[in-house]
């Protein structure tokens, strides 16, 4: 049984490394390309879901993840890169990675934004070596592309997540267990 666990861990590690290598910006103008993708994602988000503009105005910082790619067949993994913006200026770049196990098959891509609503949440995120999305994240849901569903509970949460632009064959997108790590593109 122990060799089964090691084999599974090796497979998950290889899958995560393979996904991460796809977006490797070494020797390129990775920062400017990533900023351009973040700009396009930000513009799409605010033009398509007008309620997110109000949320952005109240947030102390926003992490934009233009494309997260997930794939799974029993074991799964996902990876994406994005930028943390404060006052609409990039202050740091981050990767988002996750591994999963369970009944799953397929692949999907999606974008998401994390709105940091409190100074404590933003400081904790920036100071950590690897921040994992968990119970402190509240999700805002889109209403058929017209506006975003924000209630008082969502707006009082330390971190509000908005997932959008899903495409693919895996049902739903959740950020639970996603680990965000500061990178240099």
LOFI-581733 format. One record per residue (C-alpha): x, y, z; residue in one letter. Coordinates in steps of 0.25 Angstrom, whole numbers. Layout:
// residues N
+-------+-------+-------+--------+
!  east ! north !    up ! residu !
+-------+-------+-------+--------+
!     X !     Y !     Z !      a !
...
+-------+-------+-------+--------+
This chain:
// residues 185
+-------+-------+-------+--------+
!  east ! north !    up ! residu !
+-------+-------+-------+--------+
!     0 !     0 !     0 !      x !
!    11 !     9 !     3 !      x !
!    17 !     8 !   -11 !      x !
!     3 !    11 !   -17 !      x !
!     3 !    24 !    -9 !      x !
!    17 !    28 !   -14 !      x !
!    14 !    25 !   -28 !      x !
!     1 !    34 !   -27 !      x !
!     9 !    45 !   -21 !      x !
!    20 !    44 !   -32 !      x !
!     9 !    44 !   -42 !      x !
!     2 !    56 !   -36 !      x !
!    16 !    63 !   -35 !      x !
!    19 !    60 !   -50 !      x !
!     5 !    65 !   -54 !      x !
!     7 !    78 !   -46 !      x !
!    21 !    80 !   -51 !      x !
!    16 !    78 !   -66 !      x !
!     5 !    88 !   -64 !      x !
!    15 !    98 !   -58 !      x !
!    25 !    96 !   -69 !      x !
!    14 !   100 !   -79 !      x !
!    14 !   114 !   -74 !      x !
!    29 !   116 !   -71 !      x !
!    33 !   130 !   -74 !      x !
!    49 !   128 !   -73 !      x !
!    56 !   136 !   -84 !      x !
!    43 !   143 !   -88 !      x !
!    36 !   156 !   -85 !      x !
!    27 !   148 !   -76 !      x !
!    24 !   160 !   -67 !      x !
!    18 !   169 !   -78 !      x !
!    11 !   157 !   -84 !      x !
!     5 !   154 !   -71 !      x !
!     1 !   168 !   -68 !      x !
!    -6 !   169 !   -82 !      x !
!   -14 !   156 !   -79 !      x !
!   -18 !   162 !   -66 !      x !
!   -22 !   175 !   -72 !      x !
!   -31 !   168 !   -82 !      x !
!   -37 !   159 !   -71 !      x !
!   -40 !   171 !   -62 !      x !
!   -46 !   178 !   -74 !      x !
!   -55 !   166 !   -77 !      x !
!   -59 !   164 !   -63 !      x !
!   -63 !   179 !   -60 !      x !
!   -70 !   180 !   -74 !      x !
!   -78 !   167 !   -73 !      x !
!   -81 !   167 !   -58 !      x !
!   -84 !   181 !   -54 !      x !
!   -86 !   178 !   -40 !      x !
!   -71 !   175 !   -38 !      x !
!   -67 !   189 !   -40 !      x !
!   -74 !   193 !   -27 !      x !
!   -66 !   181 !   -20 !      x !
!   -53 !   186 !   -26 !      x !
!   -55 !   200 !   -21 !      x !
!   -57 !   194 !    -7 !      x !
!   -45 !   184 !    -8 !      x !
!   -31 !   188 !    -3 !      x !
!   -25 !   179 !   -14 !      x !
!   -30 !   169 !   -25 !      x !
!   -22 !   156 !   -29 !      x !
!   -26 !   154 !   -44 !      x !
!   -24 !   140 !   -50 !      x !
!   -26 !   141 !   -65 !      x !
!   -26 !   126 !   -68 !      x !
!   -25 !   114 !   -58 !      x !
!   -25 !   100 !   -65 !      x !
!   -29 !    88 !   -58 !      x !
!   -29 !    73 !   -63 !      x !
!   -33 !    60 !   -56 !      x !
!   -35 !    46 !   -58 !      x !
!   -36 !    41 !   -44 !      x !
!   -24 !    49 !   -40 !      x !
!   -24 !    63 !   -44 !      x !
!   -17 !    76 !   -44 !      x !
!   -18 !    91 !   -48 !      x !
!    -9 !   103 !   -50 !      x !
!   -10 !   117 !   -54 !      x !
!    -2 !   130 !   -52 !      x !
!    -7 !   144 !   -49 !      x !
!    -4 !   158 !   -42 !      x !
!    -8 !   164 !   -29 !      x !
!   -12 !   179 !   -32 !      x !
!   -13 !   190 !   -21 !      x !
!   -19 !   203 !   -27 !      x !
!   -19 !   196 !   -40 !      x !
!    -4 !   195 !   -40 !      x !
!     3 !   181 !   -40 !      x !
!    11 !   179 !   -27 !      x !
!    13 !   164 !   -28 !      x !
!    12 !   152 !   -37 !      x !
!     6 !   139 !   -33 !      x !
!     4 !   125 !   -37 !      x !
!    -9 !   116 !   -33 !      x !
!    -7 !   101 !   -32 !      x !
!   -15 !    90 !   -27 !      x !
!   -16 !    75 !   -27 !      x !
!   -28 !    66 !   -25 !      x !
!   -33 !    52 !   -24 !      x !
!   -46 !    46 !   -26 !      x !
!   -57 !    43 !   -36 !      x !
!   -53 !    53 !   -47 !      x !
!   -50 !    52 !   -62 !      x !
!   -48 !    64 !   -72 !      x !
!   -42 !    77 !   -73 !      x !
!   -46 !    92 !   -71 !      x !
!   -41 !   106 !   -71 !      x !
!   -46 !   118 !   -64 !      x !
!   -42 !   131 !   -59 !      x !
!   -44 !   137 !   -45 !      x !
!   -42 !   149 !   -36 !      x !
!   -39 !   149 !   -21 !      x !
!   -44 !   162 !   -15 !      x !
!   -37 !   165 !    -2 !      x !
!   -47 !   173 !     7 !      x !
!   -39 !   175 !    20 !      x !
!   -24 !   180 !    22 !      x !
!   -22 !   167 !    31 !      x !
!   -26 !   158 !    19 !      x !
!   -17 !   165 !     9 !      x !
!    -5 !   166 !    19 !      x !
!    -7 !   151 !    22 !      x !
!    -7 !   147 !     7 !      x !
!     5 !   156 !     4 !      x !
!    13 !   151 !    16 !      x !
!    11 !   136 !    14 !      x !
!    20 !   126 !     7 !      x !
!     8 !   119 !     1 !      x !
!    -6 !   124 !     4 !      x !
!   -17 !   113 !     2 !      x !
!   -31 !   117 !    -1 !      x !
!   -40 !   112 !    10 !      x !
!   -52 !   115 !    19 !      x !
!   -49 !   130 !    19 !      x !
!   -53 !   131 !     4 !      x !
!   -67 !   135 !     1 !      x !
!   -72 !   133 !   -14 !      x !
!   -80 !   143 !   -22 !      x !
!   -88 !   137 !   -32 !      x !
!   -92 !   143 !   -46 !      x !
!  -106 !   145 !   -50 !      x !
!  -106 !   140 !   -64 !      x !
!   -95 !   149 !   -68 !      x !
!  -103 !   162 !   -64 !      x !
!   -98 !   165 !   -50 !      x !
!   -91 !   159 !   -39 !      x !
!   -98 !   154 !   -27 !      x !
!   -93 !   161 !   -14 !      x !
!  -100 !   161 !    -1 !      x !
!   -96 !   167 !    12 !      x !
!   -90 !   154 !    17 !      x !
!   -81 !   153 !     4 !      x !
!   -77 !   168 !     5 !      x !
!   -73 !   166 !    20 !      x !
!   -64 !   154 !    17 !      x !
!   -49 !   156 !    17 !      x !
!   -47 !   150 !     3 !      x !
!   -58 !   150 !    -8 !      x !
!   -55 !   140 !   -20 !      x !
!   -62 !   142 !   -33 !      x !
!   -60 !   131 !   -43 !      x !
!   -64 !   133 !   -57 !      x !
!   -61 !   129 !   -72 !      x !
!   -62 !   114 !   -69 !      x !
!   -60 !   105 !   -81 !      x !
!   -58 !    90 !   -82 !      x !
!   -63 !    77 !   -77 !      x !
!   -62 !    77 !   -62 !      x !
!   -74 !    82 !   -55 !      x !
!   -72 !    94 !   -46 !      x !
!   -60 !   102 !   -41 !      x !
!   -56 !   103 !   -27 !      x !
!   -43 !   110 !   -21 !      x !
!   -43 !   101 !    -8 !      x !
!   -29 !    95 !    -7 !      x !
!   -23 !   104 !   -17 !      x !
!    -9 !   109 !   -12 !      x !
!    -5 !   123 !   -17 !      x !
!    11 !   125 !   -17 !      x !
!    18 !   138 !   -21 !      x !
!    26 !   136 !   -33 !      x !
!    36 !   144 !   -42 !      x !
!    31 !   143 !   -57 !      x !
+-------+-------+-------+--------+
